[in-house]
Amino acid sequence: MSPFVRLVLVLHNHQPIGNFDGVFEQTYQDSYLPFLDVYEQYEGLPISLHTSGSLIEWLAVHHPEYLDRVAKLVEQGRVEVIGGPFMEPILTMIPSRDRVGQIRAYSQYLKDRLGAHVRGMWMPERVWEQSLASDIAEAGIQYTVLDDYHFRNAGWTPDQLNGYYVTEHDGRLLSVFPGSERLRYTIPFAEPQATIDHLRGIAETQPGAIVTFGDDGEKLGSWPDTKAHVYEHGWLRRFFEALQANQDWLKVTTPGEAVDNVAPLGRLYIPEASYREMTEWALPAVQQNAYHDAQHTLEDEGRWDMIQPFTRGGFWRNFKVRYPETNEMYCRMLQVSNRLAALRAQGDGGELLDAARHELYRGQCNCSYWHGAFGGCYLPHLRNAVYKSLIAADNLMDQHEGRGWEGDRAYWVEVDADDYNLDGRKEIRLASNRLKAFLAPGDGGKLYELDVRSICHNLLATLSRREEAYHRKVLLGPSAAGGEVASIHDRVVFKQEGLDQMLQYDSYARKSLVDHFYDIDASLESVAMNEAREQGDFVSGAFESKIRRNPDRMQALMWRDGNVDGAPVKVTKGVTLEAGGSELEITYLLENLPGDRPLHFSVELGMAGLPPGADDRYFHAGDGARLGDLGAKLDLADVDSLSLTDEWLGVDVGLTMDRPTSIWTYPIATVSQSEGGFELVNQSVVVQPHWILQADEHGRWSLTMRMKIDTSMAESRMHHGAEAATV
């Protein structure tokens, strides 16, 4: 056979649920649109295009003309549309029923909107487990694209990966293409001739081979520095021209054409994996650094190439362990999915449940469930968007059952206990039509989720400060930077000065109802930096619990016999919610307090989604006087109330205490990595009432605190908007 090779080009375009409209638009202008403008001029170069459902829904509203152009290319046979799960979830993260449901729903959408007959799918983040094959095949998919890294983990060598394989689970077959890691790093970061030379070498040694490139379309324009490189400096035109100039031996094609005309290389079972960098990010920070140190040592010794094929990083599912906050989202998602499945199993249907299913799918979008070179779970707006969809799905199911958050049938309250966060211990759920609260007696009696249902917002979508492997680069400072046009995985950019001075780590989860006993002289600054000495064992200690039920009033009661610097102390706290209520009543009773010395007691209340730095987001006193924006560090004494207002969200969180109280407030911010570089990201604001306790003659001290969530601003806007829409 004369030298000949097929090149399969698969582009993946995606923006996550919750990303800012400005980011969508900028990426469209920098990447999606200019790529199409250039590509349309080069006939005879068929490609495969995957656009995630979250992005395509935005395009349908803001740039339907773009989709019309893609549909025309589909009709001409120039573009093969790749499908996949509608809202780009990690498939191993969601139930089997949702995998099949998402894939089928998106295939139908693409047929209706683009006229595409979907045969293949994009594997989100290329996260693979062998059991996925049967669900993917059941959903009507014939092929997908993984990385050659997956195949090397199975023991296959590079010269065995120029084609595609079939795999199976439970007797269902799926064709799998190995995407070339080498091409991921040469396109577009090396001159086009480097790709041509690589392909020519394969054509000469393996005539008839198939080489697959599958990667993010955003790297062609919206990754840092690539817009000028790819378009203004003409890289993409040179690339297409090089492909056309070599058509006598180089056939640019699609996976569907390859499957139809070329036999598979054989059968293969693929170990669980993702792309190489993702498996490294899944490791704990210390192990990531150990891995990289070992790699550099072996490279220096000239032994890395020999050992690399047998090295593996971590397991994707352990992101839910590295970041417990993502496990909270995951478990909340499962609750919604299970509830919807139960309603469907009863034969229930209709528009409300269809809408709930779509919101569930949106809440499964993967980007906020992990972290690597991209912001991921460190971006509050992405976490908030997941909760917004999941809470909206719950609201729709309540509406279906006749108990929505407003209206005549909205007056209700309930409480129950179950293992809601899948840690082997029972948590307590308090719910009304207005609020839903989750408490963890086994972990300090914390309040770890508080859903404000009228605005679909979780006030406790917080994130703790923790060590990351890349913090070593932060400590090195800008001297670690290098490379003008580098892969996003290799860039070192500092978006702010002094980040090395802002690295702080938390020793516990930043949630609410976290009970502290500090030294008497503990200061706002020491507490904010997590440097204050903890005298007690209540922060993460296990509390016993019970539930109290009354027709219109439900309570979770939790207590712990612990100690404070060796002295036995009992802390009892109750959280009560009334029917139709938007207020939590929180009571504390401390017993067995030592009579020979005072104690410094504090209750930490973390709140998320109320960002600082804006005039319409502020603290205020009971008389309405503003006390600073929500990033302010306040040290208040002898007050009995404090409120937090976010006019953009339309919410006011008011705290009142039945005794004079000192209050600290401070922001929690992380030094984290995103596409643009290293940056400081505000995660939550802490309001921390504290007291120097003087026990009564019985060694007791008590407090009643109320947290009222007022969303009248948001509800007024909703009603005005609805009225305007009907005019």
N, C-alpha and C positions, 0 to 999 in steps of 0.2 A: 504494500500500500504506500502511495506517495505521501510525503509529509502533509498532515492535515489535522486540525484540531478544532473542536467546538468551544466557544467561549460563551458561557451563560452569565448574563448580567442581571442581577436582581437588586433593585433599590427598595429600601424600606424607609418610608416617611412617617413620622409620628410626632405628635405633641400630646402630653398627658392631660387627663381630666384636671381642671383647676388651674392650668397655666394661664398667665395673663393674656388678654386679647392682644396687647402690644407685642408680646413674644410670638404669638401665632402670626401676626401680620408681618413682623420683621423677618421671621423665618421664611414666610411666603415670598416676600420681596427679595430676600437674599439667596434663597435656595430653590424652592419649588418652581416659582415662576421663571427665573432665568434658565434653569435646567430645561424646562419645556420649550422655552424660546429657542435655545440652541439645538436641542434634540430634533425638533420638528424639521430642521433644515437638512438632516442627514438620513436619507432613506436607505433601506437595505440593512439596517442595524436594529433588528427587533430586540426589545428588552422586556423584562418582567418588572412590574411596579406594584408594590404593596403600600397602601395608605391606610393607616389605622382608622378605626371607626370614630374615635374621638376627634381626629383631625378632619376626616371627611365630613362630619356633621358641621364643623366650623366652616369648612370650605363651602358647603351647600348653602350656608346663610350669607357668608361674606364674599365669596368668589365663585359663584356657580358657573361662571364662564370658564374657569379652569377645568372644572369637571366635564363641561361640555367638550372641551378640547381633548381631554383624555378619552372620553367616550368615542370621539371621532377616530382617534388613533386605534382604539380597540376594534372599531368597525373595519378599519383598514388592515388589520392584522399586524400592526406595528408594535402594539403593547399587549402583553398577556398580563391580565390583572391577577394578582395573588391575593387570596383571602386570608382567613385566620379567625381567631376569636375576636368578636366585635370590638370590645373596648380594651384590647391589648393586656389581658391578665397573664401572669405566669400560670401556665396550665396546671402545674403541680400544686398550686396554691388553692385551687377552687374545686368544688365537687364535680364528679364525673358528669352529672346531669347538666351542670352549667358549662362545662367544656363543650359538650355536644350542642347545647342550646346556643351558645355564643357563636360557634363556627357556622351552624346552619343559618342563624339569623343574619349573619354578615354576608354569607354567600347569596342569600335572597336579596339583601339590600343592594349588593353590587350588581346583581342581574337587573334589578329594577332601575337603578340609577345610571349605570354605565353600559348596560347590555352585555355584561361579561358572563361567560360560562366559567365558573371558578372550579379549577381542578387541583390547585396547590395552595399551600398556606405558609405564611411567615410564622416561625416559632418565636414568640416573644422572648427576647434576651437569650434565645437559643437554650433555654433551660429545658433539659430533657431527662425523662425517666422512661424506661422501656415500656411500662404499662400504658403510656400515652398513646401508643400506636393503635390500639384497638378503638379508643374513643375518637381519634382523628379519622380513622377509616370509617367508623360508623357515621360520622358527620358528613361523609361524602367526599373526603379529600384523598387524592391519589399520591401526592408527593409533598415533601417539605425540604427545607434547607437548614442544615446544621453547620458547625465549623469542622474543619479537618482535625481540630484538637479532640473532638469527640471520638473520632475514628482512631486517632493515635492512642487514645486511652484504652481502646479495645485491643491494641497491639498491632494495628496496621501501620505500614510504613508509607512515607510520602509517595513513592512510586506506585502504590496500590490505590491511590485516592483520586485518580484522574478519570472519573466516571460517576456512577451512582450505584447504590446498593438497595436491595429490598430487605426489610425487616418485618417482624410480625409480633403480635401479642394476641393470645387466644385465637389464633388462626386467621386473624385479620392482617392483610398485607399493606405495607406503606413503603413507597420509594423515598430514599433519603439521599440528597446531594451534599457532599462535603465542601463547604465554602473555604476557599484558600485564605489562610492567614497571611501569607506573603502578599497576595493581592490587596488585602485589607490595609497593608502598610505602604504599598506602592501607589495605590489609587486613593487620593490624588497627590500624595506627598513626594513621589518621584516623577521624573519626566516620563511621558508615555512610552518612550523607547524602552525603558526598563521593563515594562509590562510586555511589550512586543518581544523583546529578547527572551524573556522567561517562557513565554508561550511557544516561541519557535524551538527552543530547546526541548520542550515536551513533545511538540509535533514530530521532531526528528527521532526521538527515542521511543515514543508511544503514539504512532500515527493512529488517528481516529479517536483520540482521547477527548474527554470532556473536562474542562476546567471551569469551576464555578466561583464567581464573585458575588457575595451577598453582604450588604452592609448598609449603614444609615445614609439616606439621601442628604441629611443635613451636613454631612462632611463635605458636600459639594456646595459650599457657599455660606453656611451659618456657623460652622465651627470657627474658632478664632483664626483670623487672618486668611481664611480660605476663599472668601468672596473675591478679593483682589487676585489671589493666585489662580483660582479656577476660571473666573470670567474676565476680569480686566486684563490679566496677563495671558489669557487665552489657553489655559491648560486643557479645558474641556474640548475646545475646537481641535486642538492638536491631537487629543486622544481619539476623537471620532475620526479625524482625517487619517490617523495612523491605522485605525481598524479598517477603514475603507481601502486604504492603499495596500493592505495585505489580504484582501478577500480571496486571493487565489489559493491560499492555504489556511486562512483563518475565517471560520464561519461563526459570526455572532448570532446567537439563537436564544431560545427560551427553554425552561425546564420541560414544558409540555411537549415541544418538538423533539427534545432529546429522548424523553420517555417513549414517544411514539416510534422513533426510528433507530434507537440504539438499545441493545440488550443490557440489562444490569450486569455489573461486574461480579455479582454473587449475592449471597445472603450474609447478613451481619447483625449481631446483637450489640447494642451500644450502651456502655455504662452511663450512669447518671452524670451529667456535666452541664456546663454552660460554656460560654467562650472563656478563654484562658484567664483574662483579667478578672472576670466575674468570680471565678473560683478562688482567686487570691483574695478579693475583697470580702468573701464570705468567711474567711478565717478571722479569729480574734486578732486585735491590733498587734499584740506582742508576737503572735505567731506569723503574722504578715511580715513583720520586720525580720524575724528569724529566717523566714523563707527567702527574703530578698538578700539578706546577708550571706546565706549559704549559696545562693545563685551567683552572687558576685565573686565569692571565694572560688567557686568551681570554674567560673569564667576565667579568672586570673590564672588558674592552674591548667586551663585548656581541657577541662573534663566535662563542662556543662552540656555540650552537644551530645555527648554519649549518654548522660544521665537524664536529660530533659524529657525524652519520650516516656519515662517511667515515673515522672513526678506529677503529683496532683495536688490541687489546693483543697478548699473546703466544699461543703455541701450547701446548696442554695437555701434549703429550708432553714438552716441555722441562722439566717438573717433574723428570723423571729426570736432567736435566743440572744443574738448580739444586741438587738434593739427591741426590748420588750414592748415598746410603744407600737411597733408594727404588729406584734402578736395580738395586742388589744384590737387593732383594726381588723386583723384576720379573724379573730373570734367573733367580733361584732358582725362581720360579713357572713360568717357561717350561721349565726343566729337568724339573720334576715333570709338567707337562702333556705334554711330548714323550715322556717315559718311559711315562706312562699310555697315550698314544695308540699307542705302539709295541706295548705289551702287548695292547691291544685289537685292533690290526691282525693280530696273530698268532692271533686267535680266542680269546684268553684272556677269561674273564669270571668271574662269581661274586661272592659277598658282599664279599670283601676288596677287590676292585677297585671295586665300587660304593661302598664306604665310602671308598676312596682318592679317588674322583672327588668325593664330597661334601666331603672335607677340602680338596681342590684348590680347589673353588668357594669355600669359606670363606676360603682364603688369597688369593683374588682380590678380596675386599672392598676398596672403593676408598679408604676414609677415611685410611689411613696412608700412602698413596702421594702425597699432596700437602699443601699448607698455604696457608691464607689467613686468614680471620677465625676459623677453627676450628682447634683444636689440631693435628689431622692427624698428619703425620709427626713432630711434636715430642712426641707422647704415647707414652712407652715401652711402656705396656701395650697400645697398638694395634699397634705394630710387633711386640712379642713374640707377640701373638695370631696375626698373619699367619705368622710363622715356626713357631709351634706347629702350625698346621694343615698347613703345607707339609712339615714334618719328619714329622708323623704320617702324611701321605700316602705319603712315602717308606718309612716303617716298614711300612705295610700292604702296599706292593708288594714289599718284601723278604720279608715274611711269606708273601705269595702265591708267591714264588719259593723258599720254604723256607730263608730265611736271616734270620730275625728277630733282634732285638737280645738275646734270651735264649733259652735252650734248647740242645739237643744240636747243632743245625746252625748255631750262631751264631758259630763260631770262624773268622773270615776277615778279610782285609785286602786292599786294592787301592789302586792309584795310577794316575792318568792325567793327561793335559794336553789342554786345549782352551780355546777362547775363551769361558770361562764367564761373563764379565761384559760381553761384546759391546763391547769397546774396540779390537778389531783385533789384540790380543796374546793369547798363550796364558797361561792360569793353570793351576795345579796343584791337583788334588783328591786328598787322602788320605782314605781311608774304611775304617772297620772297623764291626763291628756296634754298637760303642759310641759312636764319634765320627765326625764328618765335618768335615774342615778344608779351606779354600780359601786358597791363597796366590797373591799377585800379584807374580811376579818383575819384571815391567815397571814396577811402582810401588813401589819401595823394598823388594821382597821381603816385603811386609806379609802377615800373617795377617789376612784380612778377614772370615772367617766360621768359626765353630767351633760345630758342632751337637752338643749333648749329647742323644743319641737316646733314652735311657731316660726323660727328662723333657720331650722335645720342646722344647728351649730352645737358642737361638743366643746364646752368650756374647758375641758380637761384633755384636749389633744396636745398635751405638752411633750417636751423632749428633754431628757437630762443631758448634762455635759459629761462627755466621756472621752477617753483617750482614743485617738485614731492613729493608724500607722503613719499617715502623711504628716502628722504633727512634728515628726523629725525634720521634715523640710521647712516647716514653719519656723522652728527654732533656728535653722540655718539662715533664714531670712532671704532677701532677694538674691544673694549670692548663689542660691540653688537654681536660679532660672537659667534657661538656655534654649536655643533653637528658634529660628524665625518663623518657619511654617512647619510645625511639628504636629504629630498626632495628639489628640486631646489627652491621651493616656500619658504623654511624656511632658506636657507643658507644666511650668511652674510660674504662676503669675500671682502677685499679691495685690488685691483690690483695695487694701487699706494698709496704712502704716501701723506699726506697733502691735501686730497680731501676736507676736511671740510673748508679749506681756499680758495678753488677754486669755491665755490658755488656763482654764480652770476645770476641775472635774468634780462631779457629784458622787457621793458615796451611797446615795439612795435615790429612789424615783421621785422626781419633782411632781407631786400630785397634791391633793388636798386632804385635810384632816390628818396631817402628819404631826405627831405629838413629840415635842422636844423638851428636854430639860437641859438648860445651859448653865455655865458658870454665871454668877451674879453679875459680873462685869462684862459679859459678852456684848459685843457692839454690832451695830448694823453692818459695818464693813466685814467683820469676821464671819458673820452669819451668811452674808451674800456670797462670800468667797468659799463657803463650806469649810472654814477653818476653825469655827467655834467648837469647843470641846463638848461632846455629847455625854451627859452624866447618866442618862437613863437608857433603858433597853426597850423603848416603846416604838421607835421609828419603824422598825421592820419586824418587831416581835409579833407572835401570834396572839390574837384576841379570841376569846370565846364569844359566842353570839346566840341570839334567839330573835324570833320575829314576833311582833305584837300586832294583832289585827283588830280593828274596829271597822264598822261599816264605811265610815267616811274618813278614816285616819289610820295610816299604817306606819309602823316604826321598826327600824332595825336597831337592836340594842347590842352593844359589844363591850366587853370588859377584859382587863388583863391585870393579873397580880404580878407586877414586875419589881424592879428596884431602881433607885436613884442613888448612885455612889454607895451602894451596899445597903441602903435603907429600903425596907419593903414599902412599896407604894402601889395602891390599886387605882387604875384609871378606868372609869366607865363613861362611855359616850353613846348617845342616842341620836339617831337621825330620823326625823318624822316628816311625812308628806301627807297633805290632806287632799281629798277629792277635789278635782278641778284646780289644784293648787300650783302656783308658780313660786313657792317659797319653801325652803328647807329650814326646819327648826332643828338646831344642833345644841344638844345639852351635854355638859361635862360635869362629872362628879369625881373628885379626887379624894381618896381616903387613905388613912394611915400615914398622914404627912408628919414628918418629924417636928417635934415641938421645940427643938433646940437651935434650929437654923431655918432661915427662909429658903425657898426654892424659886428658881427662875423657870417658869413654864411658858411654853409658846405653842400655838397651833398654826401650822403652815397651810396657807391656802394658795395653790397655784392656779392661774387662769390663763388659758391660751386663746389665740385668735383676737386678742385685744392689743394690737401692736402700738409701740410708742412712736414718737416723732411726728405727730400730726396734731393740729389744733383741735380737731373734732374728736380726739380720744384723750380723756383726761380723768384725773381724780377730782372729787369734790366733796366738801363737807356737807353736813346735814342741812345747812342753810343755803346750799347751792354754790357757795364760794369755791372757785377752782383752786386746786392745790398743786397743779403741774400736770404735764402730760404723763402718759402711762409708763414712760421710762424713768420717771423721777424717783430718786431715792429719798423717801420721806422718813422722818423719825419723829413721830407724833406722840404726845403724852396726854393722859387724862382726857381721852375722847370716848364717845360711846357709839360712834358711827363713822363710816367711810363708804363712799360709792365710787364705782368705776363706770364711766360712760364711753361707749363707742357709737357715735352718731352715724357712722357709715354702716355698721351692722344694724343700728337701731335698737341697741340694748343698753340697759343700765342695771348693773349688779350692785345692790345695796346691802351693806353689812351693818347690823346693829347688835350691840352687846348690852346686857342688863347690869353691867358694873363698869366703872372707869377702867380704861384700857390704854396701854401703849401699843402703837402699831408701827412696824417697819414695812416699807415697800421697796422693792428693787426688781430690776429686770434679770431674766436668765437669757444669756446669749451664748451661742456656740461659735467656735472657730472651725469652719467646715469648708469642704471642697465642692465646687460646682464647675460647670463648663467654663465659666469665665475666670476661674482661679480660686484662691483662698479668700474667704470673707467672713465677717462677723454677722451672724444671723440671730435676730431676736426670736426666742422660742416662747416665752411666757412672761407674765408678770406675777410676782409673789406679793401677797398681802399677808403679813405675819403679826397678828395680835400676840402680845406677851405681857406677863404679869410677874411681879415679885410676890410670891404667895405667902400669906400669913394665915395659917390654919386656925379654924375656930377651936373651941375647947374640946371638940370631939375629933380633932385632927382631920377636918374636912374642909373642902373648898369647892364651890360650884359656880357654874356659868350657864347662861342661856344666850345663844347667838342665833340670829336669824339672817338667812341669805335670801333676799328677794330678787327675782329675775324679772325685770320689767321690759317687755318688748313692744310697748304701745307705739313707740316711734316707728318701728318696722311695720307693725300691723296697720298703722294709719297710712303708710306709703303703699302697702299692698292694696288697701281698699280704694285709695285714690287712683292707683294704677288700673285696677279692675274697672272702676267707673269710667276712666278716660278711654279704656279699650272698647267700652260699649257705646260710646258717643259717636 
